[in-house]
Amino acid sequence: MGIPLASESRLASLKGRTPTIATLCSHSSLQIFHGARARGFPTLGVCVGPPPRFYDAFPLARPDRFLSVPRAKDLVSVGDQLRDAGAVLIPTGSFVEYVGADAFGSLDVPVFGNRAVLGWEADRKKEREWLDSAGVPMPRRYDDPSEVDGPVIVKYYGAKGGKGFYLAKNRAALDEFTPTGPYVIQEYVLGTRYYMHFFYSPLADRGYRVGHGSLELLGMDRRDEANIDELYKLGAQEELLRAGIRPTFVVTGNVPVVLRESLLPAAFDVAARIIERSIELFGGMVGPFCVEGIMTEELEFKVFEISTRIVAGTNLFISGSPYSDFVEPGLSTGKRIAQEIERGQGEGRLNEVLS
Ligand code: AMP
């Protein structure tokens, strides 16, 4: 038996019924509904305003029904309706960004995974504490701007899609920056970015064993980030600035990538450390998560961020990936989530995968 994350009262709304898989109508909702439907679960989409029409274009990924709220953060006021529907909420980046980790954490509706983890993602200082203490290599952090001795990136808290990030080539450029919210200053690492989609199952009893369960790698992507990814066309950051354009890391899309096979052991090692430490710190991160880092020319992987739930890059792989096909042909992260809930229910262990 693993670690219980949910009390009996939290799961009372699911007693004796098939859970309804629910999420906010954005981010990776098509994949989540598609995976849930494929495993025979009823589905519910929480939408802001009227149901979005684009679902009509995707019949296999359309939720069975919608629950409309005026704003995403009003999700916290429809707890009764979600419980009545027997909902299990699948957290996405939209929950962190639009609902807020605190409000989401106190919602009395069963959530897939350990809800405590979102608070660790939302606060970059806490996230750093977790990764540092797990022995994961990270870009250097500068507590005091006077220590800056090379290129740095200034990052705001939360999953803001890279909006408003500031790149400074040196200390002088950093002095020109006026922050508009809580931020951290990090070494700007030169290398190639990889976003690795892992899944930790506390229920699995075979495979790459970590904690009481197993670690799976379901896919990998790189993000297209406007306008920084097009910077090379202008030659240099100064060119953009001269044109009055501030370079940004706003994500506009995702492209599939694979890692050199010889680097996979290091990738698994980093992910396993993150899980093992999460078990010690807060009972474990369960389900999908993404390790986001930069491979340097010395083949050192520096992790700049982790997402503690499904990431939108998994949308590339709804019919499998070069990694998940070795786990089960055609396996998406959305389907994997539904499988885990199915297994938890079948084995009477939902309290280990829901919180
Ligand atoms: P994050 O919000 O931490 O995911 O960062 C957004 C984007 O900024 C990433 O996708 C990277 O392109 C870039 N980035 C973040 N941290 C670093 C770093 N330490 N060095 C270089 N690029 C970074």
Residues whose N, C-alpha, C, O or C-beta is under 5 A from the ligand:
A	BS01	AMP	P139 I153 G162 Q186 E187 Y188 V189 F249 F304 E305
